[in-house]
Amino acid sequence: MTIKNNSIKNKIVKKLIKIASVILIAAAPALPLSADEQPVPTVSVMPDMSFSLLSGKIDIIDSLDTVSSRWLPMENTASIEAAASFSNYPFEPLEGRRCLTALSDDADASVWRYINYEPASPLDLSAYNTFFYAVNVPRLSGGRTRTALMLYSADGAVFTVSADLTTETWNGVIADISDFEERFEISRVRIGVQHNYGRQANYPYSFQIDCLAASPDRYLARSLRFMSGSYLVYGGESTLSYDYNPMRMTVSVASILAAECFIEARLPSSDSFAAANSIRLRLANESSCTSVTMEYATPDSPVYAGNKPVTVNLVTGRDIAAYYFPIPDGPVTQIKFSFNGAAEGDIHIYSITPAEFYSPLPPGYSVLSDHGSLTTCRLTDDGKKILIAGTMTEAGVALYKNHVIELYELKPWQSNAYIFDGEASPVMSAAVASQFSFEINAADNINSRFVAAVNG
């Protein structure tokens, strides 16, 4: 087995005229404490999986870049072949250049479809605590979609788990095998998919499998969801706990001083930030906390004091909101979230992940990327302003010479339709030129989404 350190493609989304969109500083989700004594579920599923989150955390058993004789179609599966097309989001393999497609028989939709992986020699997983694979299934009407994993030991012992899936996306399936003592000699891996559970209807369909892997990290699911499997909580009698359905980390605040509650964690070395320029925090604030401050350390600046903290105001209630915090180019080695004004209540953190400022436009809007793009959306060095800059081609400057570039400020949940429907007004404008820029006060706009467009 070899460790793969593939980072996701560094996709810079070109956006401008007529409409360039950039999400500035957004949020990150929250954290788990070093609660090694807390129970770990036998299986966890993470929908919308990104391979960049796995970088440096797993050993690849089979990347599935080629169809080998080790993969066998079993019950209610007609064949296994290299994926020739992708009808489900994100329309590409999870890892590498290829993945496998399992084509099912024309059987009842409610029956299990199975495929087997039989290694050339038994797998020694004794050094690993979790087993990982990714599955992507289409959406059919009604019912549930499930997956099952079976690991067969050479001495006849079998490890079995099953879990619900989200359709039309890559699901990362993470099984805790730490208590399976016979994992030192795995002769067969069996993966199943069941669609429209509990219903009868003949319907042949295909599903895709990618990235068979293992990890020594027993808390891999936490590490993927919160960037670390081990957070520490500080402040009075405050505590941190984990739930798994849904997966979330809860900070229960019980602090005499309303400014002393915070959580922090060291982050494992990985390529998770290769295509990211922010950390997104998703949480529901059912506490007296009024704002959250993020601080971070890097290899070049290993203490928090060397990097400027960023504070965003929080909304209160059960609704989950996303907040974004800018980070530098390169890896982050440690992060800290301080919950300001929190003296009591619960803060439910649903995820903390690397993210991009750049956001694709909604379907149906034309993007004249041949004429311009937004290239920068960041805090200025003094942290007081947001710098938004872009460029236009010579053809774009000539085409729009009698127009101006307008800057719109939207809430993170507002689409570009607010501009076209006349519900948003430009906050600034600039002359059409090969290079243009705006500076706007950061204090009240740290979590805004900015869109640039030509007025006409």
Stockholm file with secondary structure:
# STOCKHOLM 1.0

chainA/1-456         MTIKNNSIKNKIVKKLIKIASVILIAAAPALPLSADEQPVPTVSVMPDMSFSLLSGKIDIIDSLDTVSSRWLPMENTASIEAAASFSNYPFEPLEGRRCLTALSDDADASVWRYINYEPASPLDLSAYNTFFYAVNVPRLSGGRTRTALMLYSADGAVFTVSADLTTETWNGVIADISDFEERFEISRVRIGVQHNYGRQANYPYSFQIDCLAASPDRYLARSLRFMSGSYLVYGGESTLSYDYNPMRMTVSVASILAAECFIEARLPSSDSFAAANSIRLRLANESSCTSVTMEYATPDSPVYAGNKPVTVNLVTGRDIAAYYFPIPDGPVTQIKFSFNGAAEGDIHIYSITPAEFYSPLPPGYSVLSDHGSLTTCRLTDDGKKILIAGTMTEAGVALYKNHVIELYELKPWQSNAYIFDGEASPVMSAAVASQFSFEINAADNINSRFVAAVNG
#=GR chainA/1-456 SS CEECCCCCCCCCCCCCSSCEEEECSBCCCCCCBSCTTSCCCSEEEESSCCGGGGTTTCEEEECCSSCCTTEEECTTEEEEEECCCCCSTTSSCSSSSCCEEEEECSCBTTSEEEEEECCSSCBCCTTCSEEEEEEECCCCSSSCEEEEEEEEETTSCEEEEEEECCSSSCEEEEEECTTCGGGGSEEEEEEEEEESTTCCCBCCCEEEEEEEEEESCTTHHHHHHHSCSCBEEESTTCEEEEEETTEEEEEEEECSSTTCCEEEEECCCCSTTTTCSEEEEEEEEEESCCEEEEEEECSSSCSGGGSCCEEEECCCSSSCEEEEEECCSSCCCEEEEEEETCCEEEEEEEEEEEECSBCCCCTTCCCCTTTEEEEEEEECTTSSEEEEEEEECHHHHHHTTTSEEEEEEECTTCCTHHHHTTCCCCSEEEECCSEEEEEEESTTTTTCEEEEEECC
#=GC SS_cons         CEECCCCCCCCCCCCCSSCEEEECSBCCCCCCBSCTTSCCCSEEEESSCCGGGGTTTCEEEECCSSCCTTEEECTTEEEEEECCCCCSTTSSCSSSSCCEEEEECSCBTTSEEEEEECCSSCBCCTTCSEEEEEEECCCCSSSCEEEEEEEEETTSCEEEEEEECCSSSCEEEEEECTTCGGGGSEEEEEEEEEESTTCCCBCCCEEEEEEEEEESCTTHHHHHHHSCSCBEEESTTCEEEEEETTEEEEEEEECSSTTCCEEEEECCCCSTTTTCSEEEEEEEEEESCCEEEEEEECSSSCSGGGSCCEEEECCCSSSCEEEEEECCSSCCCEEEEEEETCCEEEEEEEEEEEECSBCCCCTTCCCCTTTEEEEEEEECTTSSEEEEEEEECHHHHHHTTTSEEEEEEECTTCCTHHHHTTCCCCSEEEECCSEEEEEEESTTTTTCEEEEEECC
//
